[in-house]
């Protein structure tokens, strides 16, 4: 319920802000590496983001995509070595005055997971809260590159899941 309220608030802010501003959309490939498991999982996929600048130094948006993760061996003997993640994230974007076109971005929301199971009983994990911080740079008017670090929490308190939790990634995007 809280997630719906947050997403509705962001959509309303985007619609309200769109009257005075132009909505920017970017899409492109992402590459991620998990550093919380041994062996680490590698992920690749695509993401799309829509954003609008509601103030001179504040942008709001939505981000989603499809990511596929794989490892060289399963984390549990009968576990899978691949899984998919579909993030749905609210975005807060802000320019950094160090270099022109440099920005910081916080993204938080929910990631839907498939083929992810709890270690102790094998039950399916539906997904969990996700947070990422990105440091990015827009260049040549239509290209964006960002380094991102974050966490998808696919566990519930004392029930750790055999999933990719802490990630470091690279996003390349075309700005429409």
Secondary structure, 3 states (H helix, E strand, C coil): CHHHHHHHHHHHHHHHHHCCCCCEEEEEEEEEEECCCCCCCEEEEEEEEEEEEEECCEEEEEEEEEEEEECCCCCCCCCCCEEEEEEEEEEEEEECCCCCCEEEEEEEEEEEEECCEECCCCCECCEEEEEEEEEEEEECCCEEEEEEEEEEECCECCECECCCCEEEEEEEEEEC
